[in-house]
Amino acid sequence: METLEKSSTFQVDKNGYYGLFGGAFIPEMLYPNVEELRNTYLSIIEQPDFQRDFNHLLKNYVGRPTPLYLAPRLSEKYGTTVYLKREDLCHTGAHKINNTIGQILLAQRLGKKRIVAETGAGQHGVATATVCALMGVECIVYMGEHDIERQAPNVARMKMLGAEVRAATCGSKTLKDATNEAMRHWINNPVDTHYIIGSVVGPHPYPDMVARFQSVISAEIKTQLLEQTGNANPDYVVACVGGGSNAAGAFFHYLDDTDVQLIAVEAAGKGVDTGFSAATTALGNAGVLHGSRTLLMQTEDGQVVEPYSISAGLDYPGIGPVHAHLYQTGRAKFLSATDDEAVQAAFELAKIEGIIPALETAHALAILDRLGAGAHEVVVVNLSGRGDKDLATFMKYID
Ligand SMILES: *Cc1c(COP(=O)(O)O)cnc(C)c1O
């Protein structure tokens, strides 16, 4: 591990890197598309009319600001002060829509007529189909054939929202195959299509762009915590990490505030050493995945290892480059929670606070007993999504 330099910044540099991680490792055919984005994204996002439209939709369509809720019974149980950032109350049930709203507005300003996206469990596909319906834009979502069978409700949602769902029939017929198909589509339609990536992954500038759209989470936490406690900075910010977009958004405005401990929670699956896990920092090492240099789970000859988690949103073999950097510099601490621990944490939150969290989010809640937070400390957990989509899984645990 490198030591943390006082002058270090955790934002992307002008070459698209976070320390040793990031960059744009893409086939030559994709170069014009990514280059157009790289050259335009910052100036577009910073335009006042973009900010006005983005903030208008976040407020009136997504339902922001989401509450920062002091959870009294959860606090009592863990002997500390726990606030929940209620991203579960966003339209469509999770934080993912913050990013898709930002990207659809960007696509419009780039004059794109069609949106393409990949989806695993369907959550990002639904968030993308939603904003395309909102804007009246054609939407094509690639999804592994196997996932289409497993995630019928989300396939139905996307279709009802007017999206075309195309099956990826190669390889394991899951997320990575859908990603390949979406990339291929983009290569063939560079002029009129925008590719909406769903997390802080992919070639530069995607990780930075998605983090900026999600940074509204920590901007709101700062304002709300200041209002409620007189101090904008908690002692801990805790978030689950699949690709890492909800965590990147919850950490963003705290990255340089070293009095705030950043805690990222990965999915241990059946256990880190069981061969059924998605705990990337524990099991992975440096390599290139989906266009950026990052940490990923791979074999000795660089083949991506199939990840496993009970939660589809954390079932990803890598993490975004910003998280690889936060891990390597020690700025964020990475923990993991197993399937069983997550399910237990979900049932606990439901029983003692009346909130059913997404299975992904439950991983973040599952480490509260290990955090060692004191009675006078403040913990903010980013409640990334609601659990309605996971009821079929939860029902297996109800007798
Ligand atoms: C997709 C998803 C995640 C994981 O994605 P990140 O990019 O790591 O945030 C976490 N929670 C919920 C509710 C999700 O839908």
The ligand as a Tripos MOL2 file, in Angstrom:
@<TRIPOS>MOLECULE
LIG
   15    15     1     0     0
SMALL
NO_CHARGES

@<TRIPOS>ATOM
      1 C1        -27.2240   -1.4300   -8.9970 C.3       1 LIG1
      2 C2        -27.3430   -1.2460   -7.5200 C.ar      1 LIG1
      3 C3        -26.2030   -1.1960   -6.6680 C.ar      1 LIG1
      4 C4        -24.8150   -1.4320   -7.1680 C.3       1 LIG1
      5 O1        -24.3370   -0.5180   -8.0850 O.3       1 LIG1
      6 P1        -23.2810    0.5950   -7.6930 P.3       1 LIG1
      7 O2        -22.8630    1.1770   -8.9980 O.co2     1 LIG1
      8 O3        -22.1510   -0.0760   -6.9700 O.co2     1 LIG1
      9 O4        -23.9640    1.5790   -6.8110 O.co2     1 LIG1
     10 C5        -26.3980   -0.9650   -5.3150 C.ar      1 LIG1
     11 N1        -27.6340   -0.8060   -4.7910 N.ar      1 LIG1
     12 C6        -28.7390   -0.8480   -5.5630 C.ar      1 LIG1
     13 C7        -30.0700   -0.6730   -4.9210 C.3       1 LIG1
     14 C8        -28.6410   -1.0760   -6.9460 C.ar      1 LIG1
     15 O5        -29.7520   -1.1250   -7.6990 O.3       1 LIG1
@<TRIPOS>BOND
     1     1     2 1
     2     2     3 ar
     3     2    14 ar
     4     3     4 1
     5     3    10 ar
     6     4     5 1
     7     5     6 1
     8     6     7 2
     9     6     8 1
    10     6     9 1
    11    10    11 ar
    12    11    12 ar
    13    12    13 1
    14    12    14 ar
    15    14    15 1
@<TRIPOS>SUBSTRUCTURE
     1 LIG1         1 GROUP 0 **** ****
